[in-house]
Amino acid sequence: MSQRERIAYDFAVLRVVPHVYLGEFSPIGVILHARTAEFLGMRTLSDPDLLRERFPDLDHELLGRYLGTYQAICAGDPDAGPVALEPPSERFHWLTSPRSDVLQTSPIHEGLCDDPAEVLEALFRDYVVRGRPLRR
């Protein structure tokens, strides 16, 4: 490892809440922000067949639109509206703000790394693909 300082990051697991009134959820993605590295990234499940398998009772067209909007805001796409034009830290906080909807996020967790993009992929593998529970 080099002598440079490690990069602090925050992340939240994006989860689908099929029935908001029941509070049950299943992880579908990860959003990661590393302010000092000017990194904001999001990785989600996107295979339509896998989404139908994991969430059979959902409106998959609506879920796809929600995920597309989240991805566009994360990427800073001007077509996604005024929130997407905000700095990455503001977009991260908007994406992870509490809401009562089909897409919600876990509490925000933090860590240190050398490469935020690499950590995003590892977190996605651990918490979404493998379904490992978050530790406190």
C-alpha positions as CSV (number, residue, x, y, z in Angstrom):
1,M,0.0,0.0,0.0
2,S,1.3,3.5,-0.8
3,Q,1.9,6.2,1.7
4,R,-1.1,8.2,0.6
5,E,-4.1,8.6,2.9
6,R,-6.9,6.2,2.5
7,I,-10.2,7.5,1.2
8,A,-13.2,7.8,3.5
9,Y,-16.5,6.7,2.0
10,D,-20.2,6.4,3.0
11,F,-22.6,3.8,1.5
12,A,-26.1,2.6,1.8
13,V,-27.8,-0.5,0.6
14,L,-30.7,0.2,-1.8
15,R,-33.6,-2.1,-1.0
16,V,-37.0,-2.9,-2.5
17,V,-39.9,-2.8,-0.1
18,P,-42.7,-4.6,-1.9
19,H,-45.3,-3.8,0.8
20,V,-44.3,-0.7,2.6
21,Y,-46.8,-1.3,5.4
22,L,-45.1,-4.6,6.3
23,G,-41.6,-3.2,6.2
24,E,-40.1,-6.3,4.6
25,F,-37.3,-5.6,2.1
26,S,-34.8,-7.2,-0.1
27,P,-31.5,-5.6,-1.2
28,I,-31.3,-4.5,-4.8
29,G,-28.3,-2.2,-5.0
30,V,-25.6,-0.1,-3.3
31,I,-24.9,3.6,-3.4
32,L,-21.4,4.8,-2.5
33,H,-20.1,8.3,-2.0
34,A,-16.4,9.2,-1.4
35,R,-16.4,13.0,-1.1
36,T,-12.6,13.6,-1.2
37,A,-12.3,11.4,-4.3
38,E,-15.3,13.1,-5.9
39,F,-16.9,9.7,-6.4
40,L,-20.6,8.9,-6.4
41,G,-21.5,5.5,-7.8
42,M,-24.5,3.1,-7.7
43,R,-24.7,-0.5,-8.7
44,T,-28.1,-2.3,-8.9
45,L,-29.6,-5.5,-10.1
46,S,-30.8,-4.8,-13.6
47,D,-31.6,-8.2,-15.2
48,P,-35.4,-8.1,-15.8
49,D,-35.8,-11.9,-15.3
50,L,-33.9,-11.8,-12.0
51,L,-36.0,-8.8,-10.8
52,R,-39.3,-10.7,-11.7
53,E,-38.0,-13.7,-9.9
54,R,-37.0,-11.8,-6.7
55,F,-40.0,-9.5,-6.7
56,P,-42.9,-11.4,-8.3
57,D,-45.6,-9.2,-6.8
58,L,-44.2,-5.8,-8.0
59,D,-45.0,-3.6,-10.9
60,H,-41.7,-4.2,-12.8
61,E,-42.2,-1.3,-15.2
62,L,-42.6,1.1,-12.2
63,L,-39.5,-0.5,-10.4
64,G,-37.5,0.0,-13.6
65,R,-38.5,3.6,-13.9
66,Y,-37.6,4.2,-10.2
67,L,-34.2,2.5,-10.7
68,G,-33.6,4.5,-13.9
69,T,-34.3,7.7,-12.1
70,Y,-32.0,6.8,-9.2
71,Q,-29.2,6.0,-11.6
72,A,-29.7,9.2,-13.6
73,I,-29.6,11.3,-10.5
74,C,-26.5,9.5,-9.2
75,A,-24.8,10.0,-12.6
76,G,-25.7,13.8,-12.6
77,D,-27.8,13.4,-15.8
78,P,-29.3,16.9,-16.5
79,D,-32.5,15.2,-17.9
80,A,-33.2,13.8,-14.4
81,G,-34.2,17.2,-13.0
82,P,-32.8,19.8,-10.6
83,V,-31.5,17.2,-8.0
84,A,-29.2,15.7,-10.6
85,L,-27.5,19.1,-11.1
86,E,-26.5,19.3,-7.4
87,P,-23.0,18.3,-6.3
88,P,-22.3,14.6,-5.6
89,S,-22.7,15.0,-1.8
90,E,-26.1,16.6,-2.2
91,R,-27.2,13.9,-4.6
92,F,-26.0,11.1,-2.3
93,H,-28.0,12.6,0.6
94,W,-31.1,13.0,-1.6
95,L,-30.8,9.4,-2.8
96,T,-30.4,8.1,0.8
97,S,-33.0,10.2,2.5
98,P,-35.7,8.3,4.4
99,R,-38.9,7.7,2.4
100,S,-41.9,5.5,2.4
101,D,-41.8,4.0,-1.0
102,V,-41.0,0.9,-2.9
103,L,-37.3,1.9,-3.0
104,Q,-35.6,2.7,0.3
105,T,-32.1,2.7,1.6
106,S,-30.5,1.2,4.7
107,P,-28.9,3.5,7.3
108,I,-25.6,5.0,6.0
109,H,-22.5,3.1,6.9
110,E,-18.9,4.3,6.4
111,G,-15.4,2.9,5.7
112,L,-11.9,3.6,4.4
113,C,-10.5,2.4,1.1
114,D,-8.0,2.9,-1.7
115,D,-10.4,2.6,-4.6
116,P,-14.1,3.6,-4.2
117,A,-15.2,1.9,-7.4
118,E,-13.6,-1.4,-6.3
119,V,-15.3,-1.2,-2.9
120,L,-18.7,-0.4,-4.6
121,E,-18.4,-3.7,-6.6
122,A,-17.4,-5.6,-3.4
123,L,-20.3,-4.2,-1.4
124,F,-22.7,-5.1,-4.2
125,R,-21.4,-8.6,-4.4
126,D,-21.6,-9.0,-0.6
127,Y,-24.9,-7.4,0.2
128,V,-26.9,-7.8,-2.9
129,V,-25.7,-10.8,-4.9
130,R,-24.8,-12.9,-1.8
131,G,-27.3,-11.3,0.5
132,R,-25.0,-10.9,3.5
133,P,-26.7,-9.0,6.3
134,L,-25.3,-5.6,7.3
135,R,-23.3,-5.6,10.5
136,R,-23.5,-2.8,13.0
